Amino acid sequence: MKIDKDHQRFRQIVKGRIRDDLRKFLTRGELIGKEGKNIITIPVRGIDLPHFRYGDNNDGGVGIGEGQVGDGVDGDGEAGPGGSNPGNHLMEVEVSLDELADILGEELRLPRIKPKGNHQITSQKDRYSGIRSTGPESLRHFKRTFRAALRRQIIAGTYDPNNPVIVPIRQDRRYRSWKTVLKPQSNAVIVYMMDVSGSMGDEQKELVRLEAFWIDAWLRRNYEGIESRYIVHDVRAAEVNRQTFFHIREDGGTKISSAFKLARSILDTHYAPEEWNVYIFHFSDGDNSSESDSRECCRMLRDHMLPRINLFGYCQVASAYGSGNFINVIHEHLEEQQNVITSRVNTKDDIYDSLKTFFTPGK
């Protein structure tokens, strides 16, 4: 239908405006907490509401009458004075988080991730696929049953259009049938690790929250089944839930290896490498308790974690109190590792480029 085409065109215009301001949307903290197909209302400038456009028929039609410009619609009241400046259009549109993730992928030219182990995992799902004459009463298809009864009565000559009574008998009953479908599925897990020591202030944690949110949105758009694990650390590490991860306030020193040990333990216990695509992201200001601990982190990554994971992403946020040296240690010891990617985020504007850095390889 034409209205469907018009609606699709309008949605394309909306997506174009969102794409133009994508960097700004990536920094909107209020989006955190939204998931999947949740509808999000966002303001978009420069879009007019769809409206009717008058044609060339000047001889008549709706709106032709005795009224003058400025008359109220009910014929009462007076027109108020108009302003001298043009109005600003700020329209709120509804999009889903999945649509925003798609726009993110298109704008950053991110490839679709090719999960390893694809088709190795299958999930069973029952799907209604036909109709049969036997089955449990809970699956009886009433419309098909009455249709069969009507056909039988017409063939038998017992159907009276003036008295359209249809009485199904046992042989008319129809039931839904199903079959079990094995659906290939690629599972993935994301392990988020964040330094919450004293040098990580509110500004740094806000950057981490935004970066982690869009990483999560993009990966969920690429995988049907995905799990997220959250680890926070200072000199000790602990696994927390999503809410705690994004809102915890801690203090104290930093020992990054504590988080790596816990992440390795979680992977060893719950996620077999041949069945799971694994993504690990660590967020920190780069400050660590010692150089030897930073080297220990690299050793754990190289010897135990990198061979089994898709990607280790290290995002270093700027801090006035951190040394910022951990990223240099990673570059020194893991430069040759293909599945190690680092990025620096100094301000919210850097999130756009950081996401592109992480996912452009399509791992």
HUWO-V918288 format. One record per run of one state. SS is the DSSP state (@ for helix, = for strand, . for the rest). FROM is the first residue (numbers start at 1). TO is the last residue. If there is no record, write none. Layout:
ss: [SS SS]
from: [FROM FROM]
to: [TO TO]
//
This chain:
ss: [. @ . @ . @ . = . = @ . = . @ = . @ . @ . @ . = . = . @ . = . = . @ . @ . = . @ . = . @ . = . @ .]
from: [1 2 21 22 26 29 32 39 46 90 97 108 121 133 137 140 141 142 157 161 164 170 173 175 186 187 196 202 223 225 234 237 241 242 248 256 271 276 285 291 309 311 318 326 335 340 346 350 360]
to: [1 20 21 25 28 31 38 45 89 96 107 120 132 136 139 140 141 156 160 163 169 172 174 185 186 195 201 222 224 233 236 240 241 247 255 270 275 284 290 308 310 317 325 334 339 345 349 359 363]
//
